[in-house]
Amino acid sequence: MERSYAEELPERAGQRVRLNGWLQHRRELSNVTFVILRDATGTAQIAIPSVAAAAVSALQNESAIEVIGTAVADDRAPGGVEVRDAVITAIASATRVPPFELGRRSLDAALPTLLDHAAVALRHPPRRAAFRLMDASVAAFRAHLRTQRFTEVFTPKIVATATESGANCFRLDYFGRVAFLAQSPQLYKQMLVGVFERVFEVAPVFRAEPHDTPRHLNEYVSLDAEMGFIGDHRDVMAMLEGAVVAMASSVAEHRDARVAGALLPIRGTPPFPALHFADALELLVTEFGDTVRAEPDLSPAHERWLGEWALREHGSDFVFVTGFPTAKRPFYTHPDP
């Protein structure tokens, strides 16, 4: 029998079905035992007579199980369908009870416990949803750039020297020679623009610096793009707008956005508001005082304030700051004549 998924049960009402998944929870009543199976798409309720529930009663939660039964429409069941006349078979029995209940709205456990049991904790719907939203975001990034004639490339992650200034590299022994984990695909992208004109990469990058989570991580997934034959920075801004809108829209429309409790930045349509760096400083002076002029850069607090300004004044979750000082970004910034 072909496998069915929990989300497919409403369209399989009246049919025999086979489900695979994990035993999330069971509720034993006098005459019936309800078993909640969770698979990659959601949960399904299975009803079996209590006299036939001995095999299930011996299983720990999070055991892998197979269920064969009949999908029956029932408004009282979650999703309006439950599985009856079922035979439940253990595929792999869990050896211990998880230290938290995955069926609850939130996991009542300290961070060390969640990390020590990550293989189980990540099954919790909001945590699993975060991975699905990441997948949707990256898929939209790729799809949009491909419509714009970009080619996806894969560049080395073990390199002989630093890619750019301003970041420390993880040093490693490469068969007796010094090498580094790549901190950026920048130079490779620039070379490949001479081959394909437009390239992008989704890959990990590494920076040997302590975590400063609001600003950067020492290992993260970078979504990089490079394009040739542009008129000026506005061409790049327009391309970025298209990619960001595609990504935000894909996440907002995803069924797991609500499960994850995500606050989605989707207000505003291109063109996004743009401020010259000097004008941004003048706005920031009104909130933070003249000290903002001391450093030719924007702090996280400054960036948050400008984001709030853009939403308040322009109804946009996004804002560009152009005219950034070349003294702060000499590797990236073409001087404004």
HUCORSUL-V220161 format. One line per field, one symbol per residue. phi: phi as a letter, one per 30 degrees, with the letter a starting at -180 (. if undefined). A space follows every 50 residues. Layout:
# HUCORSUL-V220161
phi: ???
This chain:
# HUCORSUL-V220161
phi: .ddcceddeedcejcdbbcblcddabbccdcbccccccbdclbbcccbee dccdddddddeiddbbbbacdbdadddeiibbcbhcccbdcaddcbdeda cddddbdcadeeddddcddcedddedddddddddddddddeddddddcid cdbbcdccbdaddadjbdcddbcchicdbbddcadeddddddddccibbb bcadbbbdbdebedcabdbaccccbbbchcdaddddddddeddddddddd ddddddddddidccdbdjbedddbbdedddddddedccidddddbdacde ddddddddddddcbibdbbcccideddcbddccdedd
